[in-house]
Amino acid sequence: MDTKDKQEMMKKAYLNAVDNMVISGLDNEVCYIVIRESMKLYLKGHNVEATEGEIISYIKSQVEILHKALSDYEVGAKFEHIGHEKM
């Protein structure tokens, strides 16, 4: 599988994992674990080989994008999102 195809599958695995509304009520650490394990299962189910390091790296990059996007907005004090410092 070439790099472009693998990145597309990583994207699909990530989107599939974060589309699960159950994670919205979890704390950051548990949310991260659920996303990581969901991605592993998705990729395995599609016969895509990815190391845990590759999956973690992909999650971190997506969290960084989210963090940058949210940095311009103020939301109530109770708002939390996956923090990159937890990974």
C-alpha positions as CSV (number, residue, x, y, z in Angstrom):
1,M,0.0,0.0,0.0
2,D,1.5,3.3,-0.9
3,T,1.8,6.2,1.5
4,K,-1.1,8.2,0.0
5,D,-3.5,5.3,0.3
6,K,-2.3,4.5,3.9
7,Q,-2.9,8.1,4.9
8,E,-6.4,8.0,3.4
9,M,-7.1,4.9,5.5
10,M,-5.7,6.5,8.6
11,K,-8.0,9.4,8.0
12,K,-11.0,7.1,7.5
13,A,-10.1,5.2,10.7
14,Y,-9.8,8.4,12.7
15,L,-13.1,9.8,11.4
16,N,-14.8,6.5,12.2
17,A,-13.4,6.6,15.7
18,V,-14.3,10.2,16.5
19,D,-17.8,9.8,15.0
20,N,-18.7,7.7,18.0
21,M,-20.8,10.0,20.2
22,V,-19.9,7.9,23.3
23,I,-16.4,9.5,23.4
24,S,-17.9,13.0,23.9
25,G,-18.7,12.2,27.5
26,L,-15.3,10.7,28.4
27,D,-12.3,12.3,30.0
28,N,-9.3,13.1,27.7
29,E,-7.2,10.1,28.6
30,V,-10.0,7.5,28.1
31,C,-11.1,9.3,25.0
32,Y,-7.6,9.0,23.5
33,I,-7.5,5.3,24.3
34,V,-10.9,4.7,22.7
35,I,-9.9,6.6,19.6
36,R,-6.5,4.7,19.4
37,E,-8.1,1.3,19.8
38,S,-10.9,2.0,17.4
39,M,-8.4,3.1,14.8
40,K,-6.5,-0.1,15.3
41,L,-9.6,-2.2,14.8
42,Y,-10.7,-0.3,11.8
43,L,-7.3,-0.6,10.1
44,K,-7.0,-4.3,11.0
45,G,-10.5,-4.9,9.5
46,H,-9.4,-3.2,6.3
47,N,-6.1,-5.2,6.2
48,V,-4.0,-2.0,6.7
49,E,-0.8,-2.4,8.6
50,A,0.0,0.5,10.9
51,T,2.2,0.6,13.9
52,E,0.9,2.0,17.2
53,G,3.4,4.8,16.8
54,E,1.9,5.7,13.4
55,I,-1.6,5.7,14.9
56,I,-0.5,7.8,17.9
57,S,1.3,10.2,15.6
58,Y,-1.8,10.6,13.4
59,I,-4.0,11.2,16.5
60,K,-1.6,13.9,17.7
61,S,-1.6,15.6,14.4
62,Q,-5.4,15.7,14.3
63,V,-5.5,17.0,17.9
64,E,-3.0,19.7,17.1
65,I,-5.3,20.8,14.2
66,L,-8.3,20.8,16.5
67,H,-6.3,22.7,19.2
68,K,-5.3,25.4,16.7
69,A,-8.8,25.7,15.3
70,L,-10.3,26.1,18.8
71,S,-7.6,28.5,20.0
72,D,-9.5,31.4,18.5
73,Y,-12.7,30.7,20.4
74,E,-13.7,31.1,24.0
75,V,-16.2,28.6,25.3
76,G,-17.6,28.2,28.8
77,A,-15.2,27.2,31.5
78,K,-16.4,23.6,31.5
79,F,-15.4,23.1,27.9
80,E,-12.7,20.5,27.3
81,H,-11.4,18.7,24.3
82,I,-8.7,16.1,23.8
83,G,-5.5,17.8,25.0
84,H,-2.3,17.0,23.1
85,E,-0.4,17.1,26.4
86,K,-2.0,13.8,27.4
87,M,-0.4,11.8,24.6
